[in-house]
């Protein structure tokens, strides 16, 4: 082998190596990323076709490209639908003859998803009317009694009450963005106000000056013993303010349904969705307890009247988290939601005890108490929705609310002028129903 032949062979090998290395390097280069116009990205308020009825979109042929419109042309000739004869030749807008198609070629166009036309909008609002029953004590609390020979009469607050009362709740939310997993991110503000839960009880002695105070409350201090009539009125109400971040996934891809008239329609696929919530909450529970007595014989001056007034305020602030699961369909949905958190409770109480006319300072008293507690707030709701339109729904729910470590006004009753105890171990339990509307725009 001469030098020329040897060099030629190695030159050929070298050129082949360079060629195939270039091919391999080019194959590994990423495809160019097209420029994206942010204003063209999908969003819940885009101008996609609206359904004629909830749960279904217009006929599939209405989603095909119309000649002369500004919509982009499809990359392939538009196929005909089952509403047309599959044996009839078809001339597309491109001007060429479309061959006959079999059944598999007659598929409808799939351009949109239920995830974009259910709950669509940048803003949403929810308004509910609340009817809640409140329970604050498992046992009745007795304040006074008349135990004459032939009668027994009690002044008390009954367990399992004050009973039911109404309220309102309103939520305003703003869509933020949709992530790659088809989940909506939103921020929302909720305000609720409910009450006034009230109990009122009056007792009159069979004989004059026959009413006495529960000795476990008076402990031998000046009180309302010897009154002819006593009455108590107890009221409670709350206000709630929440700022939450909500994450919720959307429904699956639609089902394609062939109607008897030969047209394809989209129908929402029933989907089990999940949602999560984190946020801040401020909860204010205010109460008032007013105990009055008339014609008190055993007071320092005979036949006096007296009043014992207690007001309490519980200001709870803290962090909460929640989760929920829902079965969503095109027409209705059923969901279960739960949330809760630990809160700092700034509890205060004001007490005032006085006879009429006003007595000496060693008998009348007024003072203020305060204490910080760690409280828990938990909520649960089982909610159903009926979609009147894709962006408007009726809703109803069964709801439960529990608040712990509270200063309950009747629990503060004591006739000791310089009381050092402050009861902050009360609980308030609410259950009932809510009815309302929700809308998106």
C-alpha positions as CSV (number, residue, x, y, z in Angstrom):
1,X,0.0,0.0,0.0
2,X,1.5,3.3,-1.1
3,X,1.2,6.5,0.8
4,X,-1.4,8.0,-1.5
5,X,-3.8,5.1,-1.1
6,X,-3.3,5.1,2.7
7,X,-4.0,8.8,2.9
8,X,-7.1,8.6,0.7
9,X,-8.7,5.9,2.8
10,X,-8.2,7.8,6.1
11,X,-9.5,11.0,4.4
12,X,-12.7,9.2,3.5
13,X,-13.1,7.9,7.0
14,X,-12.4,11.3,8.5
15,X,-15.0,13.0,6.2
16,X,-17.6,10.3,7.1
17,X,-17.0,10.9,10.9
18,X,-17.5,14.6,10.5
19,X,-20.6,14.2,8.4
20,X,-22.4,11.8,10.8
21,X,-21.3,13.8,13.9
22,X,-22.9,16.9,12.3
23,X,-26.1,15.0,11.7
24,X,-26.2,13.7,15.3
25,X,-25.5,17.2,16.6
26,X,-28.3,18.7,14.5
27,X,-30.7,16.1,15.6
28,X,-30.0,16.9,19.3
29,X,-30.8,20.6,18.9
30,X,-34.1,21.7,20.4
31,X,-36.8,22.8,18.1
32,X,-37.2,26.6,17.9
33,X,-39.8,27.9,20.4
34,X,-42.5,30.0,18.6
35,X,-43.1,33.5,20.0
36,X,-46.1,33.6,22.3
37,X,-48.5,36.5,22.5
38,X,-49.6,36.7,26.2
39,X,-52.9,38.3,25.1
40,X,-53.7,35.1,23.1
41,X,-53.2,32.6,25.9
42,X,-56.4,30.8,27.1
43,X,-58.2,32.4,30.0
44,X,-61.5,31.7,31.7
45,X,-63.1,34.8,30.0
46,X,-62.1,34.0,26.4
47,X,-64.6,34.3,23.6
48,X,-65.3,30.7,23.0
49,X,-68.7,29.5,21.7
50,X,-71.3,29.6,24.5
51,X,-73.4,26.5,25.0
52,X,-77.1,26.6,24.0
53,X,-77.8,24.7,27.2
54,X,-75.8,23.8,30.3
55,X,-73.8,20.6,29.7
56,X,-73.6,20.8,25.9
57,X,-72.1,23.1,23.2
58,X,-73.6,24.0,19.8
59,X,-73.4,21.4,17.0
60,X,-69.9,20.4,16.1
61,X,-70.3,21.7,12.5
62,X,-70.7,25.2,13.9
63,X,-67.1,25.1,15.2
64,X,-65.7,24.4,11.7
65,X,-63.8,27.1,9.9
66,X,-66.0,29.4,7.8
67,X,-64.6,30.5,4.5
68,X,-63.8,34.2,4.5
69,X,-63.5,34.4,8.3
70,X,-60.4,35.5,10.2
71,X,-60.0,32.1,11.9
72,X,-56.9,30.2,10.8
73,X,-57.4,27.5,8.1
74,X,-57.1,23.9,9.2
75,X,-54.1,22.0,8.1
76,X,-56.3,19.4,6.5
77,X,-59.6,19.4,4.7
78,X,-62.6,19.7,7.0
79,X,-64.3,16.3,7.5
80,X,-68.1,16.0,7.1
81,X,-70.3,15.0,10.0
82,X,-72.8,12.2,10.5
83,X,-75.5,14.7,9.7
84,X,-74.3,14.5,6.1
85,X,-74.3,11.5,3.8
86,X,-70.9,9.9,3.9
87,X,-71.3,8.8,0.3
88,X,-71.6,12.3,-1.2
89,X,-68.4,13.8,-2.6
90,X,-67.2,16.8,-0.7
91,X,-65.5,19.9,-2.1
92,X,-63.5,21.8,0.6
93,X,-62.6,25.4,0.6
94,X,-59.3,24.5,-0.9
95,X,-60.9,23.7,-4.2
96,X,-59.9,20.0,-4.5
97,X,-62.1,17.0,-4.5
98,X,-62.4,15.2,-1.2
99,X,-62.7,11.4,-1.6
100,X,-65.4,9.4,0.1
101,X,-64.8,8.7,3.8
102,X,-65.8,5.8,5.9
103,X,-67.3,6.0,9.4
104,X,-64.0,6.7,11.1
105,X,-63.3,9.7,9.0
106,X,-66.5,11.4,10.0
107,X,-65.3,12.6,13.4
108,X,-66.4,16.0,14.7
109,X,-64.1,18.9,15.3
110,X,-62.7,19.1,18.9
111,X,-61.8,22.8,19.5
112,X,-63.0,23.6,23.0
113,X,-63.3,22.0,26.4
114,X,-65.8,22.2,29.3
115,X,-63.1,23.6,31.4
116,X,-63.3,26.9,29.6
117,X,-67.1,27.4,29.5
118,X,-68.1,26.2,33.0
119,X,-67.3,28.7,35.7
120,X,-65.8,31.1,33.1
121,X,-64.8,34.6,34.0
122,X,-62.1,36.8,35.7
123,X,-64.4,37.6,38.7
124,X,-66.9,35.6,40.7
125,X,-69.3,36.3,43.5
126,X,-71.2,34.2,45.9
127,X,-74.2,35.4,48.1
128,X,-75.8,33.2,50.7
129,X,-78.6,33.5,53.3
130,X,-77.7,31.6,56.5
131,X,-80.1,29.9,58.9
132,X,-78.1,28.5,61.9
133,X,-79.0,26.9,65.2
134,X,-76.7,27.7,68.0
135,X,-75.8,25.7,71.1
136,X,-73.4,27.0,73.7
137,X,-74.1,24.7,76.7
138,X,-75.1,21.1,77.2
139,X,-76.7,21.9,80.6
140,X,-79.3,24.4,81.7
141,X,-78.0,27.2,83.9
142,X,-80.2,28.2,86.9
143,X,-79.9,31.8,88.2
144,X,-82.9,32.1,90.6
145,X,-85.8,30.1,92.0
146,X,-89.0,30.2,94.0
147,X,-89.4,27.0,96.1
148,X,-92.6,27.7,97.9
149,X,-94.5,24.8,99.5
150,X,-96.8,24.3,96.6
151,X,-94.8,25.6,93.7
152,X,-91.3,25.4,92.2
153,X,-90.3,28.1,89.7
154,X,-86.9,28.7,88.1
155,X,-85.1,31.5,86.4
156,X,-82.8,29.8,83.9
157,X,-81.3,29.6,80.5
158,X,-82.2,26.3,78.8
159,X,-79.6,23.9,77.3
160,X,-79.6,23.6,73.5
161,X,-80.6,27.2,72.9
162,X,-81.0,30.1,72.0
163,X,-82.2,28.3,68.8
164,X,-82.1,29.3,65.2
165,X,-81.4,32.7,63.7
166,X,-80.5,34.1,60.3
167,X,-77.5,35.8,58.7
168,X,-75.8,36.6,55.4
169,X,-72.5,35.8,53.7
170,X,-70.9,37.3,50.6
171,X,-67.7,36.3,48.7
172,X,-65.9,38.2,46.0
173,X,-63.2,36.4,44.1
174,X,-60.6,37.2,41.4
175,X,-59.1,34.7,38.9
176,X,-55.3,34.9,38.9
177,X,-54.1,32.3,36.5
178,X,-54.4,28.7,35.3
179,X,-51.4,26.4,35.7
180,X,-50.2,23.5,33.5
181,X,-52.2,21.0,35.4
182,X,-55.5,22.7,34.5
183,X,-56.0,24.2,37.9
184,X,-57.4,27.6,38.6
185,X,-55.7,29.9,41.1
186,X,-57.8,32.7,42.7
187,X,-57.9,35.1,45.6
188,X,-61.1,35.8,47.4
189,X,-62.6,37.9,50.2
190,X,-65.5,36.6,52.4
191,X,-67.6,38.5,54.9
192,X,-70.3,36.9,57.0
193,X,-72.6,38.3,59.8
194,X,-75.1,36.3,61.8
195,X,-77.3,36.6,64.9
196,X,-78.9,37.9,67.1
197,X,-79.4,34.6,69.0
198,X,-81.5,35.5,72.1
199,X,-83.0,33.8,75.1
200,X,-85.4,35.7,77.4
201,X,-86.9,34.3,80.7
202,X,-89.1,35.9,83.3
203,X,-90.2,34.4,86.7
204,X,-92.5,35.9,89.3
205,X,-92.8,34.6,92.9
206,X,-96.1,33.1,94.0
207,X,-95.9,35.2,97.2
208,X,-94.2,38.7,97.4
209,X,-90.4,38.7,97.8
210,X,-90.2,34.9,97.3
211,X,-87.4,34.7,94.7
212,X,-83.8,33.8,95.7
213,X,-80.5,33.7,93.8
214,X,-78.7,30.4,93.2
215,X,-76.3,30.2,96.3
216,X,-73.5,28.8,94.1
217,X,-73.5,32.2,92.3
218,X,-74.0,34.6,95.2
219,X,-71.7,33.0,97.8
220,X,-73.1,35.1,100.6
221,X,-72.4,38.5,98.8
222,X,-75.1,41.2,98.3
223,X,-77.4,39.9,95.6
224,X,-81.1,39.8,94.5
225,X,-82.5,37.6,97.2
226,X,-86.0,38.5,98.2
227,X,-87.2,39.8,94.8
228,X,-90.7,39.5,93.6
229,X,-89.7,39.3,89.9
230,X,-86.6,38.4,88.0
231,X,-85.7,38.4,84.3
232,X,-82.7,37.4,82.2
233,X,-82.0,38.3,78.6
234,X,-79.0,36.7,76.7
235,X,-78.0,37.6,73.2
236,X,-75.1,36.6,70.9
237,X,-73.9,37.4,67.4
238,X,-70.8,37.1,65.3
239,X,-69.0,38.7,62.3
240,X,-66.4,36.9,60.2
241,X,-63.9,38.3,57.6
242,X,-61.6,36.0,55.5
243,X,-58.9,36.6,52.9
244,X,-58.1,33.3,51.1
245,X,-56.0,31.9,48.3
246,X,-57.9,29.1,46.5
247,X,-56.6,26.4,44.1
248,X,-59.1,24.2,42.2
249,X,-58.7,21.8,39.3
250,X,-61.2,21.8,36.4
251,X,-63.2,19.1,34.7
252,X,-61.8,16.5,32.3
253,X,-62.1,16.6,28.6
254,X,-65.6,16.5,27.2
255,X,-67.6,13.6,25.9
256,X,-68.7,13.5,22.3
257,X,-72.4,12.4,22.1
258,X,-74.2,11.6,18.8
259,X,-77.8,12.8,18.9
260,X,-80.7,11.0,17.1
261,X,-80.8,13.7,14.5
262,X,-77.2,12.8,13.4
263,X,-75.4,15.7,15.0
264,X,-72.5,15.5,17.4
265,X,-72.6,17.5,20.6
266,X,-70.2,18.1,23.4
267,X,-71.2,17.1,26.9
268,X,-69.2,17.7,30.1
269,X,-67.6,14.6,31.6
270,X,-68.5,14.0,35.2
271,X,-65.3,14.7,37.1
272,X,-64.2,14.3,40.7
273,X,-62.4,17.6,41.4
274,X,-60.4,18.8,44.3
275,X,-59.7,22.2,45.8
276,X,-57.4,23.6,48.5
277,X,-57.5,26.8,50.5
278,X,-55.2,28.8,52.7
279,X,-55.8,32.2,54.2
280,X,-56.3,34.6,57.1
281,X,-59.5,35.0,59.2
282,X,-60.8,37.5,61.7
283,X,-63.8,36.3,63.8
284,X,-65.7,38.5,66.3
285,X,-68.2,37.0,68.8
286,X,-70.0,39.5,71.0
287,X,-72.5,38.7,73.8
288,X,-74.7,40.5,76.3
289,X,-76.3,39.1,79.5
290,X,-78.7,41.3,81.4
291,X,-80.2,40.2,84.7
292,X,-82.8,42.4,86.4
293,X,-84.7,42.0,89.7
294,X,-87.6,44.0,91.1
295,X,-88.9,44.7,94.6
296,X,-85.9,43.2,96.4
297,X,-86.8,43.0,100.1
298,X,-83.5,41.9,101.5
299,X,-81.4,44.6,99.9
300,X,-79.9,47.2,102.3
301,X,-82.9,49.4,101.6
302,X,-86.2,47.5,101.3
303,X,-88.1,47.3,98.0
304,X,-85.3,48.2,95.7
305,X,-84.6,47.1,92.1
306,X,-81.3,45.8,90.8
307,X,-79.5,45.1,87.6
308,X,-76.5,42.9,86.7
309,X,-75.1,43.6,83.2
310,X,-72.3,41.6,81.5
311,X,-70.9,42.1,78.0
312,X,-68.1,40.0,76.4
313,X,-66.1,40.3,73.2
314,X,-64.0,37.6,71.6
315,X,-61.7,38.8,68.8
316,X,-60.1,35.9,67.1
317,X,-57.4,36.2,64.4
318,X,-55.4,33.5,62.8
319,X,-54.4,31.3,59.9
320,X,-56.6,28.6,58.3
321,X,-56.4,25.9,55.8
322,X,-59.0,23.9,54.0
323,X,-59.7,21.2,51.3
324,X,-62.7,19.9,49.4
325,X,-63.9,17.3,47.0
326,X,-66.6,17.7,44.4
327,X,-68.5,15.7,41.8
328,X,-68.9,18.1,38.9
329,X,-71.2,17.6,35.9
330,X,-72.5,19.8,33.2
331,X,-75.8,20.5,35.0
332,X,-75.1,20.0,38.7
333,X,-72.4,19.4,41.3
334,X,-72.1,18.0,44.8
335,X,-69.2,18.9,47.1
336,X,-67.9,18.4,50.6
337,X,-65.7,21.2,52.0
338,X,-63.8,21.5,55.3
339,X,-61.5,24.2,56.8
340,X,-60.0,25.1,60.1
341,X,-57.2,26.8,62.0
342,X,-55.7,27.9,65.3
343,X,-56.5,31.5,66.3
344,X,-55.4,33.9,69.0
345,X,-58.4,35.1,71.0
346,X,-58.3,38.5,72.7
347,X,-61.2,38.0,75.1
348,X,-62.6,40.8,77.3
349,X,-65.6,41.1,79.7
350,X,-67.2,44.1,81.3
351,X,-69.4,43.7,84.4
352,X,-71.6,46.1,86.3
353,X,-73.8,45.4,89.3
354,X,-76.0,48.0,90.9
355,X,-79.1,48.6,93.0
356,X,-81.6,51.4,92.3
357,X,-81.3,53.9,93.9
358,X,-77.5,53.7,93.8
359,X,-75.8,52.2,96.9
360,X,-72.5,52.6,98.6
361,X,-69.4,51.6,96.6
362,X,-68.9,48.5,98.7
363,X,-72.1,47.0,97.3
364,X,-72.2,48.2,93.7
365,X,-69.2,47.3,91.5
366,X,-68.0,47.6,87.9
367,X,-64.8,46.1,86.4
368,X,-63.2,44.9,83.2
369,X,-61.4,41.6,82.6
370,X,-59.2,40.4,79.7
371,X,-57.2,37.4,78.7
372,X,-55.5,35.9,75.6
373,X,-56.4,32.4,74.6
374,X,-55.7,29.9,71.8
375,X,-58.9,29.0,70.1
376,X,-59.9,26.7,67.3
377,X,-62.4,27.4,64.5
378,X,-63.6,24.5,62.3
379,X,-66.1,24.5,59.4
380,X,-67.7,21.8,57.3
381,X,-70.2,22.2,54.5
382,X,-72.0,19.7,52.2
383,X,-73.1,21.8,49.2
384,X,-75.1,21.2,46.1
385,X,-75.2,23.4,43.0
386,X,-77.6,23.6,40.0
387,X,-76.3,25.4,37.0
388,X,-78.9,27.7,35.5
389,X,-76.3,28.8,33.0
390,X,-72.6,28.0,32.6
391,X,-71.8,31.2,34.6
392,X,-74.8,31.3,37.0
393,X,-75.8,28.6,39.6
394,X,-78.2,28.1,42.5
395,X,-76.6,26.6,45.6
396,X,-77.7,25.1,48.9
397,X,-75.7,23.6,51.7
398,X,-75.8,22.0,55.2
399,X,-73.1,23.7,57.3
400,X,-71.4,23.2,60.7
401,X,-69.3,25.7,62.6
402,X,-67.4,25.2,65.9
403,X,-65.5,27.8,67.9
404,X,-63.7,26.9,71.1
405,X,-62.1,28.7,74.1
406,X,-64.6,31.6,74.3
407,X,-65.7,34.0,77.0
408,X,-69.4,33.2,77.2
409,X,-71.3,36.0,79.0
410,X,-73.6,33.9,81.3
411,X,-70.5,32.0,82.4
412,X,-69.1,35.2,84.0
413,X,-71.9,35.6,86.6
414,X,-70.6,36.2,90.1
415,X,-71.6,38.6,92.8
416,X,-68.0,39.0,94.1
417,X,-67.1,42.7,93.8
418,X,-63.4,41.9,93.0
419,X,-63.7,38.7,91.0
420,X,-60.3,37.4,89.9
421,X,-61.6,34.5,87.8
422,X,-62.3,34.9,84.1
423,X,-64.0,31.9,82.3
424,X,-62.7,31.5,78.7
425,X,-63.4,27.8,78.3
426,X,-66.8,28.1,76.5
427,X,-67.7,26.8,73.1
428,X,-70.2,27.8,70.5
429,X,-71.6,25.3,68.0
430,X,-73.6,26.2,65.0
431,X,-75.4,24.0,62.4
432,X,-78.0,24.8,59.8
433,X,-78.5,25.5,56.1
434,X,-77.5,28.1,53.6
435,X,-79.2,29.1,50.3
436,X,-77.8,31.4,47.6
437,X,-76.4,32.2,44.2
438,X,-73.0,32.3,42.5
439,X,-72.0,33.9,39.3
440,X,-68.9,34.5,37.1
441,X,-68.1,37.3,34.7
